[in-house]
């Protein structure tokens, strides 16, 4: 009778019929109140329903009967880990692996503990040990892949992500991470397929849409990229990088007014990103809004004083605004920051020509050609 009750309880718990499972566990404990294995299972029924405090009570009760019972130590360690008690968790999980070195879940949870403490090598070792004991642990393969990615071991990470997906083809995060790894390995076609699969499985993860948009931008598929960027923004309206990238795409599509709106939105969310101000300046220049462009470029330089391109663009804008002396200073600053900046030399040559300094202008145009022999504008300005 006892075995039948326990079998029924475990079956109900596996089917996520938690309340019914608890009733059977309690019936077993009425007949055998010191069964620490059943007490631990009762704790699991609370743990997996999110009531970690009650779960902790039952794990501690199980350990009060058998303080070397590794499964209870493992689960109690998980509770402490989720509560932020990292050192206590690590102590419990280490003891679990010592009490039962063959218990694979103890090694997985120990690996998670090491991760939270920033001990990547120890975490990798524990992960590998869990897979030696059970090569079909999805969590171990996935965690190990993340650890390998951090160490730039991308080909091995790819192997473990593929194993993760083989074990659980519906795991969207596995497909997403595989796409990221494949992109880093230069396999763009497969990366796109993998990230698209992650979106098919879960279309409401903004980061999946954002990563796919980056791949599409790299392949000049701008209209598709626009769609995924708009979806990423819909899912996370405060994601400034989404608004910024959408601004880039819209600019490249020739939709300058929409690009300006999107870029300004990114600055509204985060006003201290120099690249957002620089993109806005470029968009404004294309719309001949030079006074506004000047203000944006001054902001760029304030945020990033060593950005030579900012001074170069500012010099061009100032020249078009008729501020030739200020323009000359800006181009000289660009050259000071980036001595091999051919465009800045050519631009400075043009400004010196406008100022009537013809000999000096020729010197700078020739320097531009020296730095960039295939620079037609410099030749035409001689």
Secondary structure, 3 states (H helix, E strand, C coil): CHHHHHHHHHHHHHCCCHHHHHHHHHHHHHHCCCCHHHHHHHHHHHHCCCCHHHHHHHHHHHHHHCCCCHHHHHHHHHHHHHCCCHHHHHHHHHHHHHHCCCCHHHHHHHHHHHHHCCCHHHHHHHHHHHHHHCCCCHHHHHHHHHHHHHCCCHHHHHHHHHHHHHHCCCCHHHHHHHHHHHHHCCCHHHHHHHHHHHHHHCCCCHHHHHHHHHHHHHCCCHHHHHHHHHHHHHHCCCCHHHHHHHHHHHHHCCCHHHHHHHHHHHHHHCCCCHHHHHHHHHHHHHCCCHHHHHHHHHHHHHHCCCCHHHHHHHHHHHHHCCCHHHHHHHHHHHHHHCCCCHHHHHHHHHHHHHCCCHHHHHHHHHHHHHHCCCCHHHHHCC
